[in-house]
Amino acid sequence: MPAAGDRVAVEAHDVLACAAAKFARKGCIVIDGSGTVDSDHRGSLIVCLVNLKAEAFSVTREDRIAQAVIAHVP
């Protein structure tokens, strides 16, 4: 995944985002982490993390919170 604030150009592809291992071990999941990126999309992709555990944790700008699988749409 690009860093926060980075812009991407992904043309007519399906994207599946998953929580990075560091956050998955802490009980975080990505909500609605799949979708199709429109062919004319230029900009940020937003990832929504949810903490399923009672313990709080911090996320810094440098953290890699998610990873993406990008597949071509035929």
Secondary structure, 3 states (H helix, E strand, C coil): CCCCCCCECCCCEEEEEEECHHHHCCCEEECCCEEEECCCCCECCCCCEEECCCCCCCCCCCCCCEEEEEEECC
